[in-house]
């Protein structure tokens, strides 16, 4: 049976394909840039997951639920949730992606230089 989750190499290649609003891997030249792009991607990924999680919820109930305002701003709320999650450690995706980005770009890490 295949893994339920794609490999980090697959995710790095997907990131390199550059969908419309994902971080750009092709301009990475340093370990710090790779870390920044990996964290941006993890934030993007978490935002997409959160959006999917909230899609099926009935938000029309209660005094403050539903309406045009909720529809307009729920995406922003999911993005902010994702930023907070990623800032506080996320799900560990950025560490794996950073390693793959560095490998793909042929960049030596600080550990390798020592």
Order of alpha helices (4+ residues) and beta strands (2+ residues): alpha-alpha-alpha-alpha-alpha
